[in-house]
């Protein structure tokens, strides 16, 4: 199961940018690409940089530390097969951006693809 969690006011994230938010005990990076909103896990699996501080370019967030690129639609890391960050559905409701997060105890997408 999943729960919709409000994470930011709709106008808090301008087009072409992102920011880090805390929701349900986890850090997420939320991005606006045009009118579309995307939410992924904030922590880069490579060395722990905040993806919310990264640059959004053509549907990819570029990690600010070592320039690893993650598709904001899928969480997949470009150029590093098998590495991904969790990716979560978003919606806007009553002026708030909401993210669908797995309920506690459920395996979230963020647990896949982390290097060992």
N, C-alpha and C positions, 0 to 999 in steps of 0.2 A: 504494500500500500504506500501511498504518498500523500503528503500534505502540502497545500499551497501556503507559502510563507511570504508576507510582504517584506521587501528588502530595501526599497528606495522609492522616493517620489518619482513619478514619470519624468518630470522636467529636470531631475538631478543629473541625468546622463545625456549630454548632447550627442548628436550624430557624430560618428567617427571617434568616439572615446569610450573609456570604460572606467570602472572604479571597483575597489575591493569593498565588500560588505560582509558582515557577520550575520549568519542565519542558522538557527537550530544547532548551535555549537560548532559550526564549520565556517571556514572562510571561502567566499565565492568571488569570482571576478565576473562582473556584469558589464556587457558591452552593447552599444547601440550602433548598428551598421545601417544607415539610412533610417527607415522606420522600424526595422526588425531589431528585436532584443534577444540577447543570448546570455546564458549563464554557464560557466564552467568552474571547476575547482580552481582556487586562486594559486595554489602552490605548484610550481614547476617541478616535475619529478626528477629533473636532472640534478639541480643543486639547491632547490628550495626558494627560488626567487618568487616574488609576488607578480603573478600574471596581470593583475589589475593595474599594475604600474607599467605594463608593456604598451607597445604601440599597435594599434589596429590598422591593418593594411590588407585590402582586398579579401576580407573574410578570414584573415588569420591574425592572431595576436602574436607579436614577436616578444619573446622573453627579454626583459631589460638586462639580464646579466650575460647570457651567452648566445642570444639570438636564436634559440630554438623556436620553431613556429608551430602553433596549434590552431587547427581549424575550429572556429567558434561554433560551427554547426554540429560537429561530431566529436570534438575533443581530441582527434587524432593528431599526432605529431608528424609534421611534414618532414620526410627524409629519415625518420627513425622508426622503422617498422615495429609494430607491437607496443609502442609507447603511446599512451593517451592519458588525458585527464578526464574526470567525470564531466558530463554534459547534462544539463537539466532543462526541462521545458519552462518557458516563461509565458506570462500573460500580463495585461494591464487591467486592473479592476479598481474602479473608483479613484483613479489618479495615482494608484500605486503599482509599481512593478512587483509582481509576485513570481516566485520560483517554486516549482514542484520538487520537493525533496523526499527521499525515501524515509518512511517512518523508522524510528529507532529500532535496531534489530534487523532491519532489512539490509541486504547487500546493495550498496549504492554503486553507480557507475564509476565513482571516484576510486574504488578499490582495484579496478583493473589497470593493467598496463604499467604499474609502477616498477621501475627497475630494482633489482635486488642488491 
